[in-house]
Amino acid sequence: MSRADDIFIEMCRDILDNGTDTRGEKVRPHWEDGTPAYTIKKFGVCNRYDLREEFPAITLRRTALKSCMDEILWIWQRKSNNIHDLKPHIWDEWADENGSIGKAYGYQIGVKSQYKEGMFDQTDRILYDLKNNPFSRRIISSIYNHQDLHEMNLYPCAWSMTFNVTQRKGEDKLTLNAVLSQRSQDVLAANNWNVCQYAILLMMFAQSCDMYPGELVHMIADAHIYDRHVPIIDELISRPTYDAPKVTLNPDVKDFYAFTTDDLIVENYRHGEQIKNIPIAI
């Protein structure tokens, strides 16, 4: 069993056994047929993944790692808010007739702000600080921009990364850690997807700054399982598990802006059968 499987199974059981049911409440999400999409939820879920121990991909089913990476590059490298720049179709439901999701995600990452060192967008500011002031406690991204929320087709779910650098005894290279803050998460559809894509982002930033990737801490304010997902989750967490895959980056790439999905190397990924046609609440 991978550590990520263990964390995922424990989280799902806790939500189902001890969570709060929203049936009967006024909820925003709905199913394609117009029925309200109720959830069982837990507040304040915190999971920790040590990338030095293993890559946090679950093996209960396959997580499409290169697609995860493509979305994270779409946001943080291409800084796009248009689905035509993205290979996976996960944002199609929220795009307008031109493919835009509004002033969300990549748009916010790409907005430049004035600092005493010059003009930076959020990616470049983080890279600058990691290279020039790595022990700063102010290396933070935020895409939850209140003045632009009315122009976003979906409010950001994973909305902030806080980076923190440590140095282990006896090591010359520094270790890059991060906290991913998420206001809301559909556990079945998105949990391991988000974990894997931000683990890959952490790995890319670390390699670009000649650091080791360390811990990814995932904070979820509202971790929920939708009503129509409960039987799927019950079956999923009863499956056999396998050892975690080995996931690395092409060691020749040192520039964050040079990474492509071809630079993600996935080895020995044994996993359960994929779940198809998961209903998505919108």
N, C-alpha and C positions, 0 to 999 in steps of 0.2 A: 504493500500500500504506500502511495506517495503521501507526504505530509499534507499536501493540498487536498487529497481525497479525505483524509481524516478530518481536516478543518471543515470542509464542505458538508460532510455527513453530520458532524456534530452540530453545525450551525442550522442545518435544515431540521434536524430532530428537535432542536431547542425552539425554533420558530413554530413548528407544528404542535409541540407539546405545551409550550408556555406562552405562545404569542397571543396578541389581541386580534379578534375577528372584527372586521369593519362592516359586516353585513348589516344593512339597515341604516348605515350612515350615508351622508351626502358625499359622494366621491366623484372626482373629475373623470378618471379613466373609464372607458367603456369598451365592450367587445365590438367586433365588426357588425354584429346584428343589432347593435344599439343597447344591449343589456349592460347594466352597470357592472364594472369589473371590481369585485370585492377582493380583499386580501386578508391573510393572517400575517401579522407583522410583529417585529421586535424592534425596540428602540435602542440605539447606541451599540451596535455590534462592532467589535474590534478584532481583527484577525492579523496575525503576524506571519510573514514569510521570509526566511533567510535564504537569499539567493546563493549564498556560498554553500549551503547544504544541498539544495536541489532547485530546479526550476519549478514554479508552482502551477503546473498544468495538471488538472484532474485526469484520471484515467478511467473513470466511470463511463465517460463518453469522450469523444474527440473534441478538443477545442481547436478551431482553425487558426493556428498560430500566425501564419503568414497574413491572413486576413486581419487578425488583431493588429499586427504590425502596420498593415497598410492604413488602417483607420488612425492609428496614433501618428503616423507620418502625415496623413491628411490634415490633422489638427496642428501638430507641433512643428512640422517641417515645411509642408506646403501652405499651411495657415489658411486653409480653404474652408468655405462654408457652402460649397456647391457639390452636390452628389455626383456630378459628371467628372469630378476629379478623384472619385473614390470607387474602387472596384467592388467591395461588398455592397449589398443593397439594403443595409440595415437602417438607413435614413430615408428611404424612399417615401414612407408614410408621412413624413414631416416636411417634405420638399414642395416648393411651389412649382408653377408651370415652367419656370426657368431653371429649376434644380436647386434653388437656394433654400437653406434652412433659416435664413434671417441672420441677424447679428449675433450668432452663437458660435461657440467652440473655436474653430480656427480663426474666425473673424476677430474674436477677442484676443487670442494669442498674438495676432499680427498687429494689433494697434500699438503704435509707438508712443512712448511717454518721455518727457524730459527728465534726466537725472543730472547730477553735477558732473558725471563723467561723459555725458552726451545723450543722444537719443537712442533708445532701445525698445524693441518689442519684448514680449515676455520670454520667449525662447532665448534671445540673444542676451538679455539681462541675466538670466540664470547661468548661461554658459560663461559670461564675463565674470560673475561673482565666484563661480566654482573654480575658475582658473586664477583669479586675482585675489580673492578674499574667501578662501574655502571654509574657514571656520566661522563665518558670519551666521548669525541666527535669523537672518532676514531674507533668506533665499526662498521666496514664496511666489507661487503663481495664483491668480484668481480670475476666473472667467464669469463669475456671478456679478455682472455689472448692472446694478439696479436701474440706471437710467436707460439701458438698452433692452431690458427684459420684455417690454411691450413689442419689440421688433424681433423677438426670437420665436421661432415656430415651436420650440420646446425649451423650457428653462433647463440650464445645465444640470445634469445629474452628478457626474464626477466633476467637481468644480474647482478643486484646489490641490496643488502639490506643495508640500513643504520639504525642502531638502536639508539634510544635516550631515556634515562630514565628521568622521571620527578617524583616529589613528590607533591601530592595534599595536600592542607591545611587540617589538622585534621586527616590525614591518616598515619599510621605507615608503611604500605607496599608501595613500590615504584610501579610506573606504567611504563610499557614497551611499547614504540611506535616505529614505523618503517616507512621508506620510501622505497617502491619498485620502482626501476627504470627499465623501459622497453624501448628498442630501437624501437620495432615494435610490433603491435598487430592486429590480425584478430579478430575484435570486436565480430562477431557472434559466431565464434568457440571457442574463448579463453578468452574473457573478464571476465566473471563471474567465470570461472574456475580458472583463475590466482588469482583473488581477493580472492576467498574462500580458495584456497590452501595456500596462504601466510598469510591470517588471521589465519588459523589453525597453521601454523608454528609459528606465533607470539604468539598464545595461548600456544603452547607447550613450547616454550622458556620461556615465562612468568611463567608458572607453575613450570618448572624445576628450576627457580631461585627465587621462592616465591614472585612473583610480580603479579600485575594486568595487563591484556592485555588492552592496550589503543587504540590509533589511528593508523590506517594503511592509509598512504598517497600513492596513486598510480600515478606515473608519467609515461606518455606514450609519447615518442617522435613522433611516427607516428602511430596514431590510425586510422585504415582504415576498410572500408566495401567493400568487393569484389563485382564486377559487378553482378555476379550470386547470390549474397546474398541479394541484395537490396529488391526484393519482399518478401523474407523471413523476413527481418527486419521490413518492413512495416507492415506485418501481426502480427509479434511478439509484437511490441510496441503498437498495438491497443488492445491488450488483457486485460481482467480484471486482477487486482492484489490482493494480499492477504497480511495478516500480516506476518512479517518475522518469520522464524522458531526459536525455541530455540535450540542452538547448544552449547554443553559443552564437557569437557573432563572428563574422569574418574579421580576423585580427588585423588585416591590412588596412581597414577603414578607421581613420583617426578623426575625420571631420564629420560632425553630426549631419551636415547637409549632404553628405555623400552616401549615406546609408540608403539602401533599397531593400525590398523584401527578399531579394536574392542573397543578401548578406546574412540572413537568419538560417542557421544550420540546426536542423532538428534530427536527432538520432534516437533510435530505439523507443519510439513512441507506440507502446502497446496500449490499447484502449478498448472499451466496450462499444457496442453498436451505437451509431449516431441516432439521435431523436429527431425525426423529421416533422415538419409542419406544426411547430409549436405555435399555439394561438398567442398573438401579441395584443395586449391592451393598448389603446391609443387615446 
